[in-house]
Amino acid sequence: MVVGENLVRHIYVESYSKRKSVKIPVVLSLLLAFILSNIYMKDIKSLYISITAGAEEKDGQNPDDSGKLAKEDKKQGKTQETHPSETGIMSFAVIPNTRTLFKGKPVSRNPSQNIHVVKPEKVAYLTFDDGPSKKITPQILDILQEFDIKATFFVLGDQCECYPEILREINIRGHFICNHTYTHDYKWLYSNPQNLIQDLRRCDKVIQSIIGDEYTSKIIRFPGGSYGNKLKSFREAVIREGYDYMDWNVLNGDAEARKVPAEKQISRIIKTSKDKKELVILMHDSSGKEETVKALPEIIKHLKSQGYGFKTLEGYDRFESWYKQ
């Protein structure tokens, strides 16, 4: 109100009578002062609201499209409940809306519409097959805990029966457990689709018997991968049964020989991950994979240096589109 008071103090109109002139503040000057001061304060308030409210739109997009953006974010997994420990660099950003400031468009009073969840553009999904094993899996769990990363473990039913306590530990530490069949017997599994389904069901029962209702995954991985026309009927059978399946697009090559040196594994990761934003990385935690244990810390460090965040496959909802990329 300082502006109003100054105006009242300095704006006068001279009124003349026959004998003398008198300077008086008139109603008009008061009204003018009141209006100007309100406009001034309103501008300040609008500026404050606009800055603190944040952005309702993405660069180059109209705020009226916010509903469409929310749907697109949901499809892309941008609103899923993901812990920071799973992504590594997940953050929340409030962005000033310059269009609202300068074009006078309304600012939303709903905070959820003004906050964008900024997730890493580059994501690495560490996956380990063929475990759990007595010596290797616990070492991998310790390395993941050291780096505060969660991974996905595609386990075998017969191995879970051998080491139930290790399967429980995988679950307790917050990793995602998925089905990799009970037997991993190529000849029997791929003799007909029904054998594969029976083996998957058997593995499900074993996992559930050990960790109970906490096991809810319907994601499986074909032993050897689902690639090729020969497995088309098997893929169709898996989908009919209610499963989703996930292969990989990056690997360390630790299954290509009994002892693949750590240095070679690291080089393979660097080569196969080049120019990719989304990495589904195949590794193994089965018996005899000591070199994988040696390579894992350096693999993680390399991926971090390249700007990748880390997540599990839990909530991954783009299985069909992934294979068409």
N, C-alpha and C positions, 0 to 999 in steps of 0.2 A: 504493500500500500504506500510505499515511499513515493512512487511515481504520482499517485493520486494526490497526496499531500502537497507535493511540490507544485502540481498544477493548480490546486486550490490557492496556494500561496502566491502564485505569480500571474495567474490569468484573471484579469479584472476588466470590468466594463465601466466606463465613466457615465454617470447619470447626472444630467444637468437640471437644475431648477432655476428659477428666476434669480435668486440671490447668491447661490453657491453651488460648487460641483462636489459631488461625493463619490469616491471610489468604493464600489461594493462588489463582493463575489456574488454572482447570480446563480440561479438554479441550473442554468444551462452549463456553466463551467463545472459545477459539481457533477452533473450527469456525464459530461464528457470525460472528466477525470476518472469517474467510476468505470466507465466502459473501457477506457484505455488501460487502466490498471488490471482489469479482469482479463483482457486479451493478453497482456504481458504475462500474467501468472499462468494462464491457460497454456500458452506456448511452452513455458518452462515445464509444466506438468506433463504435457504431451511428449516433450523431448525425453523426460525421465521414464515415462511409461514405455515409450518405443524402444529405448535402449535396454531396459530390464526385461521386457517381454520377450525379446528375441525374434528370430526369423520364423515366418509362417510359410516360407517358400524356399525352394532351392534356386540357385543361380539360373537366371534365364527362364524361370517358370512362374506362371501366374499364381497368386495366393489362392485363387478360386479353385485351383487344381489340387488342393491339399488332400481332399478325399481320395483322389486317384493315387496320389503319392503314397498315402498310407497303405492302400491296397497293394501297390507295387512293392513297398517295403516288406509287407507281410509275406508276399510270394518269395521274395529274395531272402527271407529269414532275418530281416533287419530289425524285427521287433521281438524276436524270440528271447526268452529269459536265459541269458548266458552270463555266467559268472566271469568277472575279470580274469580269474586265474585260468579260465579256459581259453581266452583269447589272447592274453598277454598284453595287448595294447588297447583294449576296449576303453572308450572314454565317452563322456557326455559333453556336448558343446552347445552353448547358447550364442546365437549369432545375431547381431544388431540388424534390424530390418530397415535398410535405408529407403526402400520404396515407401514404407509407411511414414517415415519421417518427412519425406519431401513431396509425396503425392497425396497425403492426407487420407490414406486408406485406413480403415479401422484396425485396431490391434486386438487380437483375440485375448479374452480374459481367461481362457482355459490353458493352464500351464503346459498340459500334455501336448498341445498343438504348437507350442513355441520351443520345445526341446527336441532336438534330433539326436538319436543314438548313432554315434559315429563308430562304425566297426571297421576293422582292418580291411583294406581293399585286397590284401594278399593273405590268404589263409592256408595253413598247413594242417592236415589231419594225419597224425602219426598213427599207424595201425600195425599191430603185431599179430602174426598168425601162428597156429600150431601149438600153442601152450595150453595150460601153464606147465612149466617145467620146474624141477626142484631147485636148480642152481641159477639158471639164466633169468627167469621171470623176476625173482626177488631183487636181483641186481638192477634190472631195468626199472623196476618200481622205485628203487632208491634214487636213481638218476633223474627220473621224472619228477620226483618229490623235490630234489635239490633245485631244479629249474622251475618249480611250481607250474608244471604242465600236466594236463590231463590227456590221456590217449584212449584209443579204442582197441580192445583185445578180442580177436576172433578165435575163440577157444574150441578145442576138440572135446567131445563128450568123454572119451576114454581117458584122456589126460586129466580131466576134471575129477573123475572118479579116483584117479591115482593121487591127486594133490588137491583135495577139497579145501584145505586150509589156505592154500595160495590163491585159489579162486575167491575165497572170502576176503582175503587181503586186497585183491584187485578191486573188489566192490567197495570195501571199507574206505579205500583211498580215493574214491570218487571217479574211477575210470569207467568207461562204457564197455559192457560185455555183450558180445554178439556171437552168433552161432556159425561154426565152421564145419559142421557135420560131426557125427559121432566117430566114424571110423577113418575118414580121409582115404578110403580105399577106392582109387580111381576105377579099377576094373568092375567092382561091384556097383558103385554109385552110378556110373554112366552106362550100365547095361540097359537100364530103362528108367524113365522119370519117376516111377513109383518107388523104386529103391532109394533114390535121392530124397524123396519126401519122407519116407519112413526113417531114414537116417537123421534127417533134420529134426523130426519130431522126437526121436530118441534123445538127441542132444539137448533139446529144449527141456525134457523131463529131468535129465541129470542136473542141468544148471538150476532149475527151479527147486529141486530137492536139496540143493546146497545153500542157495541164497534166498530162496522163498519168493515172495511176491515182489521183491525188489527187482527181479528180472522181468522186464517187460518188452525187451527189444524184439522186433520182427525183422531185423536186418540180418542177412546172411551173406557169406562169401563162398562162392564155389571153389573147391579145391582146384588149383590150377587156373582159376579164372573162368568167367562165363563166355569168353570170346568164341566166335566162330559159328557157322551155320549148323554144324553138327549138334550143337547144344540148344538150338532154338526151341525144340519141344520141351527141354528141361527148364529153360527160362520161363516159358509159358506156364508150366506146371507149378513152378515156385510162386509166380504171381497169383495164380488161381488159389493157391493155398493161403494167400494173405501175407506172404513175405515180400520184402524188398531186397534186392541184391546189390552189392557194391564191389567193384573191381578196384583198379588203381591206375594212376597215370604217371607215377614216379616210383622208383624203387632203388634200393641200395645193392641189389644183386646178391644178397647173402644166401640165397637158395640155389645159386648157379654152380656151387661147388661146396664141398664139406667145410673147407676153411678158406673163406674169402677174406683177404687182409683188410684191416680197418681202413687203410689209406685208399684202397680200391673202392671200398664202399662209399667213402666220402666223395671221391671223384665221380662215382656213378650218380649220386644224389645231385651234385652240382650240374652234371650234364643233363640229366632227365628232367630237372626242375626249371631249366632255363626258359625264360619268357612265358612262364605260366603264373597266373594269379592264384589259382586254386590247386592245391597239391593234395592228392590222396596217396600217401606214401606207404608202400609195402615193405615191411621188415618182418623178422621172425624172432620169437622168444623160445624156440624149442631147444632141446638139449644139443650141445655142441656149438652154440652160437656165441662163443666167447668174444670173437672179433666184432660182432654186432654191439656187444656191451662196450668194447673199447671205442668203437666209432660213434656211438650215439651222442656223447657230449659235444663232439666236434660238429656233428650234423646239426644239432640244435643251435649251436653258436652260429654256424653259417646261415641257417634259415633266419635267425633273429637279425643278423647283420644285413640281410636282404629285405628286411621289413615285414617278415611274415609273423602273423599271430597264430596261436594254436587253439584248436578246438577238437572236440570229439564228434563222432558222426550222429550223436543223439540229436534228434530234431531236424536232421538233414532231410529236406523235402523235395529234392530235385533229381531223383534217381533216373527217371526216364530221359529227361532232357540232358543229363550229364553224358549219356552215351552217344548223344547226337552231336556233341561239340567237336 
